[in-house]
Amino acid sequence: MLATVPTPEDPYPQYKVALLDPSGTTAPRLINADERISSGGLSFTPDSKAITYPIRESGVDNLWTQPLEGLAGRQITTFTSEQIVGFHWSPDGRSVGILRGHTDSDVVLIRESGQ
């Protein structure tokens, strides 16, 4: 996956997926990936006709599948909380295993006593 560097004028990177010819005889083909892509990985579907990756909206990750022909992706999960840490398709493509989680944070205020 390739990404542009954010700038003050354009703070959101543009993500591209580079499809490489193993023989090296043709130039890589680039397809646009959604700018909301999360860090939970990227995978080909078992039929190799699409890619799947998590997209984060309002702090929640869901899996999306995008055809390699460059068509728009479609959401395939409908989670309402947590992030996707990783996922893997079954060999037959009928199911996907997903590892999800969240991060808890606490804030502690420490002050010096005046005594």
N, C-alpha and C positions, 0 to 999 in steps of 0.2 A: 504494500500500500504506500502511496506517495501522498504528501500533503504540502500545500503552500505554507509559507511562513506568515503568521498574522502580522499586520501592520496597523498603525493608528487609523488609517483610512479604511482598512478592511480587517476588522479584528477576528473574523472567523476564517479558519483555514479551509481550503477547498481540498477534499480528499479524492484521490483517484486510485483505482485498482489497476495494476499493470498485469496484463495477461501475456506471458512470455511463451514463445515458440521454443520447445526444448532443443530443436535442431539449430536454433540461432540464425536461421536463414531469412526470417522476416522480422520487421520492427515490432516492439511490444505494442499491444493494443490497449488503450486506456479507456476505462469506463468510469463515469462519475459515481462516487459513493456519497451517501447522505452526509451533510455536514454535522449532523447530530450523533454520528457514530460514537459508540462508547469503547471502552478498552477491554471488553470481554472476548475479543478474538474475531476471527473471520474464517469461514469455512466454505468449501464447495458443497453443494447438495450432492447426495449419492449419485444422481444421474448426471452430474457435472454440467448441468444446464443453467445453474444459478449460483450465486453466493449468498451466504447468510451471515448477518452480523447484528450485534445489539445496538439499538438506538436509545439514547437517554432523553426523556422528556419529563420535566418537573421532578428530577431526581429518581425517576423510575425507568428501568431498562426493560425493553421488549425486543424479541427477535423479529427481524425483517428479512425477507428473501427478495433478492433482486436478480432478474434474468440477465444473462451475459449479453443478450442482444441489445442492452442499453435501455430497455423499457423501465418504467417506474417500479419501485419495489412495493411489496405489500407486507403488512404486519401479520405475523403468524402466532404471536402470543398476546395475552391481554392481562398482564400482571398489573397490580395497582400499588405495589410497594417493592422496595429492594432493588439491588443491582445484579446483573448477570456477571459472574466471575469467569465462567467457562461453559462450553456446551459441546455436544458431539452427536452427530446423526447416527442412527442405527444403519447397518448396511443396506437394508431394504428401503430406507427412506420413509418408513411409516411413523417413526417416532424420533424424538430428540431428547437426550438427557441434558439437563441444565443444572449447573451449580450456581446458586444465588446466595447473596448475603448482604449485609449492611455494616456500616461503621458507626459506632456510638462514640460521642465525644462529650466530655464534661469540661466546664470552665471553672477554674478556681481562682478567686481573687485573694492575693496575699498582700497584706499591708504591714508596714513596720509599726510597731506600737510606739506611742509617744512617751512611754515611761522609761 
